[in-house]
Amino acid sequence: MSNTDSGFRGVIGRTYRESTPWWPERPRPPQGAPNVLFVVLDDVGFADLGCYGSEIETRNADRLAADGLRYNNFHVTSMCSPTRACLLTGRNAHTVGVGAIAEWSTGFPGYRGGPCV
């Protein structure tokens, strides 16, 4: 069964042997697009960074924070890839197709790291 209505160009059969995965071409930024850097640290809290009042010296992180933006009211998911998807899109991780670890992408609709259509 082909599922071309949603833009999926693979084949979804009755079993995985009858199925063919597909990944769309990666988008490319337009010429002159701004260069943005997100620094996301796993398993780190306010007590770990000097820029948030820690007694621990984190000179490089403090310097970056002094010259950029600092966020302190973000709710994470239970896994790293979906959390990053929420941060980068401002949407629910399942809505943007990253409801699980990104490396688990199978090339089929739903959890392949792209919009669910």
N, C-alpha and C positions, 0 to 999 in steps of 0.2 A: 504494500500500500504506500503510495507516494503522498507526502503531505506538503504540496507546493502552495497551498493557500496561506500558510503562515510564513512563507519564505524559506522553509526548510527544504533543501535539495537532496537530502539523503533518502533512504528507503526504510520505513518501519514495517518489518514483517511480523509474523506470528512469533518467531523466536529470534534470538540474537544472530543466529547463523543465516537467517533470511533477511537480515537488516544491514544497512550500510550507513555509517555515521557521516556527518558533514559539518564542517566548520566554515562560517562565512569569512571572507577576506577581512583582515584587520583594518580598522579605520586609520587614516593618516591625518595628522593635523594640517590645517591649511598653512601656506607660506606666511611667515610672520606671526604665527600664533604665539602667545606668551608662554614662557617656560616657568612652570609652577612645580615646587617641590613640597611634598607632604612627608613629614617624618612621623611615622607611627611606631610606637614601641609596645611590644607585647609584655604583659606581666609587670607593668610599671605603674606606680601610684604617685600621688603628690609628695609623699615622704622620700621619694627617690630622686627628685630633681630640684636643684638649687633655685631655679627660676620660680618655683612654687613655694619656696620657704624652707626647703630641706637644709639640714646642716651638712649634707654631703656635697662636696664640691663637684659640680658638673659644668666646668668652664665652657666647653664647646657648646653644649646644649643651652646654657645660659646666654651665651653670645648670640646664638641663632634666635632664641626667644626674644632677646632685647631688640633685634632688628626686624622681627616679623610679627606674626599673629600667634596668640596662644588661646587655645580653647579649653574650657574646663567644665562643660556641661554636656557631655556626649555619652550616650548609653550604648554599650557594646553588645554584640551577640556572643554566643558561646564559642565561636570559632573565628580565626583570624581573617580568612578570605571574605566571609559575609560581612564582618565588621568593616573591612576596608571598602567593600562595595557600598555600604550605607554611608560612609563618610564621603566618598567621592561623588555619589549621586544624590544624596539627601533623600533616598527612598528606601523602602523595605528591601532587604537582600533578596527575598524570594521574587519580588516584582521585577528585579533586574537580572534574574537568572543565576544568582550566586547564593543559593541556599545551602551550599556545602563547600568543602575545601576545593579551591580552584583546580588543583591537580587531579581531581576526580572527574573532570569533564569527560563525557562519553561521546560527544558529538551528536547527541539527540536533544530535542527540545526540552526545556525545563530547567536544567541545571548545567548549562554549557558556558555560562559567563556572558550571556547576552539577553536582551529583553525577551520576555515570554509573550509571544504573540499568538 
